[in-house]
Amino acid sequence: MSDAAPEASQDVPICVDLDGTLVRTDTLVESALLLLKQNPLSLFSMLLWLLSGKANLKQKLADRVLPDPNLLPYHRGLLEWLRERKSEGRRLLLVTAANHRIAEAVAGHLDIFDEVIASTEGRNMSAHVKAGELASRF
């Protein structure tokens, strides 16, 4: 076996999902609960936003509330492992269906990710969309 195989794997970035992977919660649910806490009647607005698609709901919520990245329940073991990989020179990408504002806040807080790929108002990075994006890039 040649020495090129291990080096080639070092070139492939590590792509990490946010909800249920990096954090032990769902940031969409966290955002909805934050808004409901501020204004219980916002439930009706959320239902209307959802009628225009999940990406729209995520954007409208992110326009109004953002979970505090300091308070999210991170998977500490994974976070330590990612920090070790980063110190070894690996490229780390946060790839999530969460809204880009939430993803960028988390990435800024953790300061280990080289790039963020996340949902925008017009594009929900659901599983198949995320897979297509990663396949086209890598």
DSSP file (Angstrom, degrees, kcal/mol; ACC not computed):
  #  RESIDUE AA STRUCTURE BP1 BP2  ACC     N-H-->O    O-->H-N    N-H-->O    O-->H-N    TCO  KAPPA ALPHA  PHI   PSI    X-CA   Y-CA   Z-CA
    1    1 A M              0   0    0      0, 0.0     2,-0.1     0, 0.0     0, 0.0   0.000 360.0 360.0 360.0 139.1    0.0    0.0    0.0
    2    2 A S    >   -     0   0    0      1,-0.1     3,-0.6     4,-0.0     0, 0.0  -0.370 360.0-122.7 -83.0 163.3    1.3    3.4   -0.9
    3    3 A D  T 3> S+     0   0    0      1,-0.2     4,-1.0     2,-0.1    -1,-0.1   0.568 100.1  80.2 -77.3  -8.8    1.8    6.3    1.5
    4    4 A A  H 3> S+     0   0    0      1,-0.2     4,-2.6     2,-0.2    -1,-0.2   0.811  77.9  68.2 -70.5 -30.2   -0.5    8.5   -0.6
    5    5 A A  H <> S+     0   0    0     -3,-0.6     4,-1.8     1,-0.2    -1,-0.2   0.933 100.7  44.6 -60.1 -49.9   -3.7    7.0    0.7
    6    6 A P  H  > S+     0   0    0      0, 0.0     4,-1.1     0, 0.0    -1,-0.2   0.896 114.4  50.6 -62.3 -37.2   -3.4    8.5    4.3
    7    7 A E  H  X S+     0   0    0     -4,-1.0     4,-0.8     1,-0.2     3,-0.5   0.904 106.6  54.7 -65.8 -39.9   -2.4   11.9    2.9
    8    8 A A  H >X S+     0   0    0     -4,-2.6     3,-1.0     1,-0.2     4,-0.7   0.894 104.5  54.0 -60.8 -39.6   -5.3   11.9    0.5
    9    9 A S  H >< S+     0   0    0     -4,-1.8     3,-0.5     1,-0.3    -1,-0.2   0.797 100.7  60.9 -66.7 -26.4   -7.7   11.4    3.4
   10   10 A Q  H 3< S+     0   0    0     -4,-1.1    81,-0.4    -3,-0.5    -1,-0.3   0.753  98.9  57.9 -68.9 -23.7   -6.2   14.4    5.1
   11   11 A D  H << S+     0   0    0     -3,-1.0    -1,-0.2    -4,-0.8    -2,-0.2   0.712  87.0  88.6 -78.4 -21.0   -7.3   16.5    2.2
   12   12 A V  S << S-     0   0    0     -4,-0.7    79,-0.1    -3,-0.5   126,-0.0  -0.662  82.1-127.4 -80.1 125.0  -11.0   15.6    2.7
   13   13 A P        -     0   0    0      0, 0.0     2,-0.7     0, 0.0    79,-0.2  -0.315  15.5-116.7 -70.5 155.7  -12.6   18.0    5.1
   14   14 A I  E     -a   92   0A   0     77,-2.7    79,-2.9    68,-0.1     2,-0.5  -0.848  29.7-156.1 -91.1 119.9  -14.5   16.8    8.1
   15   15 A C  E     -a   93   0A   0     -2,-0.7     2,-0.4    77,-0.2    79,-0.2  -0.873  10.0-167.6-103.4 125.9  -18.2   17.8    7.7
   16   16 A V  E     -a   94   0A   0     77,-3.0    79,-2.9    -2,-0.5     2,-0.2  -0.934  13.2-140.7-120.2 132.5  -20.2   18.1   10.9
   17   17 A D      > -     0   0    0     -2,-0.4     5,-1.2    77,-0.2    79,-0.2  -0.557   9.3-150.6 -83.4 154.8  -23.9   18.4   11.3
   18   18 A L  T >>>S+     0   0    0     77,-0.3     5,-2.5    -2,-0.2     3,-1.3   0.938  70.9  65.6 -90.7 -65.4  -25.2   20.8   14.0
   19   19 A D  B 345S-c   23   0B   0      1,-0.3     7,-0.2     3,-0.2     5,-0.1  -0.439 122.2  -4.8 -71.6 122.1  -28.6   19.6   15.3
   20   20 A G  T 345S+     0   0    0      5,-1.4    -1,-0.3     3,-1.2     4,-0.1   0.394 135.6  55.4  80.5  -4.0  -28.4   16.3   17.1
   21   21 A T  T <45S+     0   0    0     -3,-1.3    -3,-0.2     4,-0.2    54,-0.2   0.645 117.5  19.8-120.4 -71.2  -24.7   15.9   16.3
   22   22 A L  T  <<S+     0   0    0     -5,-1.2    53,-2.7    -4,-0.5     2,-0.3   0.882 137.3  32.2 -71.0 -37.9  -22.6   18.8   17.5
   23   23 A V  B   <S-cD  19  74B   0     -5,-2.5    -3,-1.2    51,-0.3    51,-0.2  -0.908  79.9-130.4-118.3 151.1  -25.4   19.8   19.9
   24   24 A R  S    S+     0   0    0     49,-3.0     2,-0.3    -2,-0.3    50,-0.1  -0.036  86.6  53.5 -88.7  32.6  -27.8   17.6   21.7
   25   25 A T  S    S-     0   0    0     -7,-0.2    -5,-1.4    48,-0.1     2,-0.5  -0.843  87.0-100.9-148.2-178.1  -30.8   19.6   20.6
   26   26 A D     >  -     0   0    0     -2,-0.3     4,-2.5    -7,-0.2     3,-0.2  -0.975  20.2-153.3-116.2 119.4  -32.5   21.0   17.6
   27   27 A T  H  > S+     0   0    0     -2,-0.5     4,-2.3     1,-0.2     5,-0.1   0.745  94.8  59.0 -68.7 -22.8  -31.9   24.7   17.0
   28   28 A L  H  > S+     0   0    0      2,-0.2     4,-2.5     1,-0.2    -1,-0.2   0.933 109.5  43.6 -67.1 -45.4  -35.2   25.1   15.1
   29   29 A V  H  > S+     0   0    0     -3,-0.2     4,-2.7     2,-0.2     5,-0.2   0.922 113.4  51.8 -63.7 -44.5  -37.1   23.9   18.2
   30   30 A E  H  X S+     0   0    0     -4,-2.5     4,-2.1     1,-0.2    -2,-0.2   0.914 111.5  47.5 -58.5 -43.1  -34.9   26.0   20.5
   31   31 A S  H  X S+     0   0    0     -4,-2.3     4,-2.3     2,-0.2    -2,-0.2   0.922 111.5  49.8 -64.8 -45.0  -35.6   29.1   18.3
   32   32 A A  H  X S+     0   0    0     -4,-2.5     4,-2.5     1,-0.2    -2,-0.2   0.909 111.6  48.7 -61.3 -42.5  -39.4   28.4   18.3
   33   33 A L  H  X S+     0   0    0     -4,-2.7     4,-2.2     2,-0.2    -1,-0.2   0.882 109.4  52.8 -66.1 -37.8  -39.4   28.0   22.1
   34   34 A L  H  X S+     0   0    0     -4,-2.1     4,-1.7    -5,-0.2    -2,-0.2   0.928 112.0  45.0 -61.6 -44.9  -37.5   31.2   22.5
   35   35 A L  H  X S+     0   0    0     -4,-2.3     4,-2.7     1,-0.2     7,-0.2   0.908 112.3  51.2 -67.6 -40.8  -40.0   33.1   20.4
   36   36 A L  H  < S+     0   0    0     -4,-2.5    -1,-0.2     1,-0.2    -2,-0.2   0.866 107.4  54.2 -63.3 -35.5  -43.0   31.5   22.1
   37   37 A K  H  < S+     0   0    0     -4,-2.2    -1,-0.2     1,-0.2    -2,-0.2   0.896 112.9  42.9 -64.2 -39.8  -41.5   32.5   25.5
   38   38 A Q  H  < S+     0   0    0     -4,-1.7    -2,-0.2     1,-0.3    -1,-0.2   0.883 138.4   5.0 -71.3 -39.0  -41.3   36.1   24.3
   39   39 A N    ><  -     0   0    0     -4,-2.7     3,-2.2    -5,-0.1    -1,-0.3  -0.773  59.2-165.6-152.4  97.8  -44.7   36.1   22.7
   40   40 A P  T >  S+     0   0    0      0, 0.0     3,-1.4     0, 0.0     4,-0.2   0.788  90.4  63.9 -57.6 -28.2  -47.0   33.0   23.0
   41   41 A L  T >> S+     0   0    0      1,-0.3     3,-1.4     2,-0.1     4,-0.6   0.622  78.8  84.7 -72.4 -10.3  -49.2   34.4   20.2
   42   42 A S  H <>  +     0   0    0     -3,-2.2     4,-2.7     1,-0.3    -1,-0.3   0.646  67.9  84.0 -65.8 -12.4  -46.3   34.0   17.8
   43   43 A L  H <> S+     0   0    0     -3,-1.4     4,-2.0     1,-0.2    -1,-0.3   0.900  88.6  51.2 -54.4 -41.2  -47.4   30.4   17.4
   44   44 A F  H <> S+     0   0    0     -3,-1.4     4,-1.8     1,-0.2    -1,-0.2   0.891 109.0  49.8 -66.4 -39.3  -49.9   31.6   14.8
   45   45 A S  H  X S+     0   0    0     -4,-0.6     4,-2.8     2,-0.2    -2,-0.2   0.917 108.3  53.8 -63.3 -42.5  -47.2   33.5   12.9
   46   46 A M  H  X S+     0   0    0     -4,-2.7     4,-2.3     1,-0.2    -2,-0.2   0.896 106.7  51.7 -60.4 -40.3  -45.0   30.4   12.9
   47   47 A L  H  X S+     0   0    0     -4,-2.0     4,-1.1     1,-0.2    -1,-0.2   0.905 111.3  47.4 -63.6 -40.1  -47.8   28.4   11.4
   48   48 A L  H  X S+     0   0    0     -4,-1.8     4,-0.6     2,-0.2     3,-0.4   0.917 110.9  51.2 -66.3 -42.2  -48.2   30.9    8.6
   49   49 A W  H >< S+     0   0    0     -4,-2.8     3,-1.3     1,-0.2     8,-0.3   0.887 105.6  56.6 -61.2 -38.9  -44.4   31.1    8.0
   50   50 A L  H >< S+     0   0    0     -4,-2.3     3,-2.1     1,-0.3    -1,-0.2   0.811  93.4  67.9 -64.6 -29.9  -44.3   27.3    7.7
   51   51 A L  H 3< S+     0   0    0     -4,-1.1    -1,-0.3    -3,-0.4    -2,-0.2   0.780  98.8  52.3 -60.4 -25.4  -46.9   27.4    4.9
   52   52 A S  T << S-     0   0    0     -3,-1.3    -1,-0.3    -4,-0.6     4,-0.2   0.300 129.6 -79.3 -92.8   9.0  -44.2   29.1    2.8
   53   53 A G    <>  -     0   0    0     -3,-2.1     4,-2.0     1,-0.1    -1,-0.3  -0.137  38.8 -85.9 111.4 156.0  -41.8   26.3    3.5
   54   54 A K  H  > S+     0   0    0      1,-0.2     4,-2.6     2,-0.2     5,-0.2   0.852 123.6  57.0 -65.5 -36.1  -39.4   25.2    6.3
   55   55 A A  H  > S+     0   0    0      1,-0.2     4,-2.1     2,-0.2    -1,-0.2   0.897 107.4  49.8 -62.5 -38.6  -36.6   27.4    5.0
   56   56 A N  H  > S+     0   0    0     -4,-0.2     4,-2.9     2,-0.2     5,-0.2   0.922 109.8  50.5 -64.4 -45.0  -38.9   30.4    5.3
   57   57 A L  H  X S+     0   0    0     -4,-2.0     4,-2.4    -8,-0.3     5,-0.2   0.931 110.7  49.2 -57.6 -46.7  -39.9   29.4    8.9
   58   58 A K  H  X S+     0   0    0     -4,-2.6     4,-2.4     1,-0.2    -1,-0.2   0.901 113.0  47.1 -61.1 -41.7  -36.2   29.0    9.9
   59   59 A Q  H  X S+     0   0    0     -4,-2.1     4,-2.0     2,-0.2    -2,-0.2   0.928 111.3  49.9 -67.2 -45.1  -35.4   32.4    8.4
   60   60 A K  H  X S+     0   0    0     -4,-2.9     4,-0.7     1,-0.2    -2,-0.2   0.898 113.1  47.2 -62.2 -40.1  -38.3   34.2   10.0
   61   61 A L  H >X S+     0   0    0     -4,-2.4     4,-3.3    -5,-0.2     3,-1.2   0.935 111.3  50.4 -64.5 -45.5  -37.4   32.7   13.4
   62   62 A A  H 3< S+     0   0    0     -4,-2.4    -2,-0.2     1,-0.3    -1,-0.2   0.787 104.4  59.2 -65.5 -26.8  -33.7   33.7   13.0
   63   63 A D  H 3< S+     0   0    0     -4,-2.0    -1,-0.3    -5,-0.1    -2,-0.2   0.740 118.9  30.1 -69.1 -21.6  -34.8   37.2   12.1
   64   64 A R  H << S+     0   0    0     -3,-1.2     2,-0.3    -4,-0.7    -2,-0.2   0.786 128.4  11.1-108.7 -37.1  -36.4   37.4   15.5
   65   65 A V     <  -     0   0    0     -4,-3.3    -1,-0.3    -5,-0.1   -30,-0.1  -0.991  51.6-166.4-145.2 150.0  -34.5   35.2   17.9
   66   66 A L        -     0   0    0     -2,-0.3     2,-0.1    -3,-0.1    -4,-0.0  -0.993  29.7-118.1-135.5 130.0  -31.2   33.3   18.0
   67   67 A P        -     0   0    0      0, 0.0     5,-0.1     0, 0.0   -36,-0.1  -0.410  39.0-106.8 -61.3 142.1  -30.3   30.7   20.6
   68   68 A D    >>  -     0   0    0      1,-0.2     3,-1.8    -2,-0.1     4,-0.6  -0.613  22.0-148.2 -72.8 117.0  -27.2   31.7   22.6
   69   69 A P  T 34 S+     0   0    0      0, 0.0     3,-0.4     0, 0.0    -1,-0.2   0.762  96.3  62.4 -60.2 -23.8  -24.3   29.6   21.3
   70   70 A N  T 34 S+     0   0    0      1,-0.2    -2,-0.1     3,-0.0    36,-0.0   0.768 106.3  45.1 -68.7 -24.8  -22.8   29.7   24.8
   71   71 A L  T <4 S+     0   0    0     -3,-1.8    -1,-0.2     2,-0.1    -3,-0.0   0.484  83.6 114.4-101.2  -4.5  -25.8   27.9   26.2
   72   72 A L  S  < S-     0   0    0     -4,-0.6     2,-1.5    -3,-0.4   -45,-0.0  -0.413  74.4-116.0 -69.6 143.6  -26.2   25.2   23.7
   73   73 A P        -     0   0    0      0, 0.0   -49,-3.0     0, 0.0    -1,-0.1  -0.613  40.2-165.6 -82.6  88.3  -25.6   21.6   25.0
   74   74 A Y  B     -D   23   0B   0     -2,-1.5     2,-1.2   -51,-0.2   -51,-0.3  -0.382  29.4-114.1 -73.5 148.9  -22.6   20.6   22.9
   75   75 A H     >  -     0   0    0    -53,-2.7     4,-2.4     1,-0.2     3,-0.2  -0.752  33.4-162.4 -78.6 100.0  -21.4   17.0   22.7
   76   76 A R  H  > S+     0   0    0     -2,-1.2     4,-2.6     1,-0.2     5,-0.2   0.853  82.6  54.4 -60.0 -40.5  -18.2   17.6   24.5
   77   77 A G  H  > S+     0   0    0      1,-0.2     4,-2.1     2,-0.2    -1,-0.2   0.924 111.6  44.5 -61.3 -44.6  -16.5   14.4   23.3
   78   78 A L  H  > S+     0   0    0     -3,-0.2     4,-2.8     2,-0.2    -2,-0.2   0.908 112.2  52.9 -65.2 -41.7  -17.1   15.3   19.7
   79   79 A L  H  X S+     0   0    0     -4,-2.4     4,-2.2     1,-0.2    -2,-0.2   0.902 109.8  47.8 -62.3 -41.8  -16.0   18.9   20.2
   80   80 A E  H  X S+     0   0    0     -4,-2.6     4,-2.1     2,-0.2    -1,-0.2   0.919 111.9  50.2 -63.3 -43.5  -12.7   17.8   21.8
   81   81 A W  H  X S+     0   0    0     -4,-2.1     4,-2.3     1,-0.2    -2,-0.2   0.911 110.5  49.7 -61.8 -42.9  -12.1   15.3   18.9
   82   82 A L  H  X S+     0   0    0     -4,-2.8     4,-2.6     1,-0.2    -1,-0.2   0.897 108.7  52.2 -63.7 -40.5  -12.8   18.1   16.4
   83   83 A R  H  X S+     0   0    0     -4,-2.2     4,-2.2     2,-0.2    -1,-0.2   0.888 109.1  50.6 -63.6 -37.8  -10.4   20.4   18.1
   84   84 A E  H  X S+     0   0    0     -4,-2.1     4,-1.1     2,-0.2    -2,-0.2   0.926 111.0  48.1 -63.5 -44.5   -7.7   17.7   17.9
   85   85 A R  H  <>S+     0   0    0     -4,-2.3     5,-2.4     1,-0.2     3,-0.4   0.901 110.6  51.8 -63.8 -39.8   -8.3   17.3   14.2
   86   86 A K  H ><5S+     0   0    0     -4,-2.6     3,-1.7     1,-0.2    -1,-0.2   0.905 106.5  53.0 -62.5 -41.5   -8.2   21.0   13.7
   87   87 A S  H 3<5S+     0   0    0     -4,-2.2    -1,-0.2     1,-0.3    -2,-0.2   0.748 104.6  57.2 -66.6 -22.4   -4.8   21.2   15.5
   88   88 A E  T 3<5S-     0   0    0     -4,-1.1    -1,-0.3    -3,-0.4    -2,-0.2   0.439 127.4-100.9 -84.9  -1.0   -3.6   18.5   13.1
   89   89 A G  T < 5 +     0   0    0     -3,-1.7    -3,-0.2     1,-0.3    -2,-0.1   0.521  69.8 151.8  96.6   5.8   -4.5   20.8   10.2
   90   90 A R      < -     0   0    0     -5,-2.4     2,-0.4    -6,-0.2    -1,-0.3  -0.431  46.4-122.0 -71.8 145.6   -7.7   19.2    9.1
   91   91 A R        -     0   0    0    -81,-0.4   -77,-2.7   -79,-0.1     2,-0.4  -0.753  28.1-157.5 -86.7 131.1  -10.3   21.4    7.5
   92   92 A L  E     -a   14   0A   0     -2,-0.4    22,-3.1    20,-0.3    23,-1.1  -0.937   8.5-170.1-117.2 132.3  -13.6   21.5    9.3
   93   93 A L  E     -ab  15 115A   0    -79,-2.9   -77,-3.0    -2,-0.4     2,-0.8  -0.973  17.6-144.8-120.7 133.6  -17.0   22.4    7.8
   94   94 A L  E     -ab  16 116A   0     21,-2.5    23,-3.0    -2,-0.4     2,-0.5  -0.882  25.6-179.0 -93.2 112.8  -20.2   23.0    9.7
   95   95 A V  E     + b   0 117A   0    -79,-2.9     2,-0.3    -2,-0.8   -77,-0.3  -0.955  16.0 149.6-121.6 113.1  -22.9   21.6    7.4
   96   96 A T  E     -     0   0A   0     21,-2.8    23,-0.3    -2,-0.5    29,-0.2  -0.967  56.9-134.1-148.0 154.4  -26.4   21.9    8.7
   97   97 A A  E    S+     0   0A   0     -2,-0.3    28,-0.3    21,-0.2    29,-0.1   0.518  79.3 107.9 -82.9  -7.2  -30.1   22.4    7.8
   98   98 A A  E    S-     0   0A   0      1,-0.1    21,-2.3    27,-0.1    -2,-0.2  -0.262  88.6 -80.8 -64.5 158.9  -30.2   25.0   10.6
   99   99 A N  E  >  - b   0 119A   0     19,-0.2     4,-2.4     1,-0.1     3,-0.5  -0.301  38.1-119.3 -61.8 146.3  -30.5   28.6    9.5
  100  100 A H  H  > S+     0   0    0     19,-2.4     4,-2.7     1,-0.2     5,-0.2   0.801 111.4  58.4 -60.7 -31.1  -27.2   30.2    8.4
  101  101 A R  H  > S+     0   0    0      2,-0.2     4,-1.6    18,-0.2    -1,-0.2   0.908 110.2  42.7 -67.0 -39.9  -27.4   32.9   11.1
  102  102 A I  H  > S+     0   0    0     -3,-0.5     4,-2.4     2,-0.2    -2,-0.2   0.938 115.3  49.5 -68.2 -47.1  -27.5   30.2   13.8
  103  103 A A  H  X S+     0   0    0     -4,-2.4     4,-2.7     1,-0.2    -2,-0.2   0.901 111.8  48.0 -60.2 -42.8  -24.8   28.2   12.2
  104  104 A E  H  X S+     0   0    0     -4,-2.7     4,-2.5     2,-0.2    -1,-0.2   0.854 109.8  52.8 -69.0 -33.7  -22.5   31.2   11.8
  105  105 A A  H  X S+     0   0    0     -4,-1.6     4,-2.0    -5,-0.2    -2,-0.2   0.917 112.3  45.2 -65.1 -42.8  -23.1   32.2   15.4
  106  106 A V  H  X S+     0   0    0     -4,-2.4     4,-2.7     2,-0.2     5,-0.3   0.933 113.5  49.6 -64.9 -46.2  -22.1   28.7   16.6
  107  107 A A  H  X S+     0   0    0     -4,-2.7     4,-2.5     1,-0.2     5,-0.5   0.900 111.8  49.0 -61.1 -41.1  -19.1   28.6   14.2
  108  108 A G  H  < S+     0   0    0     -4,-2.5    -1,-0.2     2,-0.2    -2,-0.2   0.885 111.9  49.1 -65.0 -38.4  -18.0   32.0   15.5
  109  109 A H  H  < S+     0   0    0     -4,-2.0    -2,-0.2     1,-0.2    -1,-0.2   0.920 117.9  38.3 -66.3 -45.0  -18.4   30.9   19.1
  110  110 A L  H  < S-     0   0    0     -4,-2.7    -2,-0.2    -5,-0.1    -1,-0.2   0.805  87.8-157.2 -79.9 -29.7  -16.4   27.7   18.7
  111  111 A D     <  +     0   0    0     -4,-2.5    -3,-0.1    -5,-0.3    -4,-0.1   0.860  63.7  98.7  55.5  42.2  -13.8   29.2   16.3
  112  112 A I        +     0   0    0     -5,-0.5     2,-0.3   -21,-0.0   -20,-0.3   0.491  53.5  95.8-126.9 -12.7  -12.8   25.9   14.7
  113  113 A F        -     0   0    0     -6,-0.4   -20,-0.2     1,-0.1     3,-0.1  -0.644  49.6-164.3 -91.6 138.5  -14.8   25.8   11.5
  114  114 A D  S    S+     0   0    0    -22,-3.1     2,-0.3    -2,-0.3   -21,-0.2   0.704  77.5   9.3 -85.8 -23.7  -13.3   26.8    8.2
  115  115 A E  E     -b   93   0A   0    -23,-1.1   -21,-2.5     2,-0.0     2,-0.4  -0.993  61.5-143.8-156.8 151.9  -16.7   27.1    6.4
  116  116 A V  E     -b   94   0A   0     -2,-0.3     2,-0.5   -23,-0.2   -21,-0.2  -0.987  10.3-174.9-122.4 128.8  -20.4   27.0    7.1
  117  117 A I  E     +b   95   0A   0    -23,-3.0   -21,-2.8    -2,-0.4     2,-0.3  -0.986  30.3 142.3-119.9 117.9  -22.9   25.5    4.8
  118  118 A A  E     -     0   0A   0     -2,-0.5   -21,-0.2   -23,-0.2   -19,-0.2  -0.892  50.3 -68.8-149.9 173.3  -26.5   26.1    6.1
  119  119 A S  E     -b   99   0A   0    -21,-2.3   -19,-2.4   -23,-0.3     2,-0.2  -0.369  41.3-167.6 -69.2 146.4  -30.1   26.9    5.2
  120  120 A T  B >   -E  123   0C   0      3,-2.3     3,-0.8   -21,-0.2   -61,-0.2  -0.704  43.5 -87.4-121.2 178.4  -31.0   30.3    3.8
  121  121 A E  T 3  S+     0   0    0      1,-0.2   -62,-0.1    -2,-0.2     3,-0.1   0.865 128.7  35.1 -57.5 -36.5  -34.5   31.8    3.3
  122  122 A G  T 3  S+     0   0    0      1,-0.2     2,-0.4   -67,-0.1    -1,-0.2   0.482 117.9  51.4 -97.9  -3.0  -34.8   30.2   -0.1
  123  123 A R  B <   -E  120   0C   0     -3,-0.8    -3,-2.3   -68,-0.1     2,-0.7  -0.928  60.9-157.7-144.3 115.3  -33.0   26.9    0.4
  124  124 A N        -     0   0    0     -2,-0.4     2,-2.5    -5,-0.2     5,-0.2  -0.812  17.6-143.0 -90.1 118.2  -33.5   24.4    3.2
  125  125 A M        +     0   0    0     -2,-0.7    -6,-0.1   -28,-0.3   -27,-0.1  -0.290  39.8 165.8 -77.8  55.8  -30.4   22.3    3.5
  126  126 A S     >  -     0   0    0     -2,-2.5     4,-3.3   -29,-0.1     5,-0.3  -0.080  55.2 -82.3 -65.4 174.8  -32.4   19.1    4.2
  127  127 A A  H  > S+     0   0    0      1,-0.2     4,-2.4     2,-0.2     5,-0.2   0.875 128.9  41.3 -51.5 -50.4  -30.7   15.7    4.1
  128  128 A H  H  > S+     0   0    0      2,-0.2     4,-2.1     1,-0.2    -1,-0.2   0.865 116.9  48.6 -71.7 -34.1  -30.9   15.2    0.3
  129  129 A V  H  > S+     0   0    0      2,-0.2     4,-2.4     1,-0.2    -2,-0.2   0.918 112.8  48.6 -68.7 -42.3  -30.0   18.9   -0.5
  130  130 A K  H  X S+     0   0    0     -4,-3.3     4,-2.5     2,-0.2     5,-0.2   0.921 111.2  50.0 -61.8 -45.1  -27.1   18.7    1.9
  131  131 A A  H  X S+     0   0    0     -4,-2.4     4,-2.6    -5,-0.3    -1,-0.2   0.909 111.0  49.3 -61.9 -42.2  -25.9   15.4    0.4
  132  132 A G  H  X S+     0   0    0     -4,-2.1     4,-2.2     2,-0.2    -1,-0.2   0.898 110.3  50.8 -64.1 -40.4  -26.1   16.9   -3.1
  133  133 A E  H  X S+     0   0    0     -4,-2.4     4,-1.5     2,-0.2    -2,-0.2   0.930 113.6  44.3 -62.4 -46.2  -24.1   20.0   -2.0
  134  134 A L  H  X S+     0   0    0     -4,-2.5     4,-2.9     1,-0.2    -2,-0.2   0.895 112.2  52.3 -67.7 -39.7  -21.4   17.8   -0.5
  135  135 A A  H  < S+     0   0    0     -4,-2.6    -1,-0.2    -5,-0.2    -2,-0.2   0.889 109.7  49.4 -63.6 -38.0  -21.3   15.4   -3.4
  136  136 A S  H  < S+     0   0    0     -4,-2.2    -1,-0.2    -5,-0.2    -2,-0.2   0.831 117.7  40.5 -71.4 -30.0  -20.9   18.3   -5.9
  137  137 A R  H  <        0   0    0     -4,-1.5    -2,-0.2    -5,-0.2    -1,-0.2   0.867 360.0 360.0 -82.7 -38.8  -18.0   19.9   -3.8
  138  138 A F     <        0   0    0     -4,-2.9    -3,-0.2    -5,-0.2    -2,-0.2   0.400 360.0 360.0-122.7 360.0  -16.1   16.8   -2.8
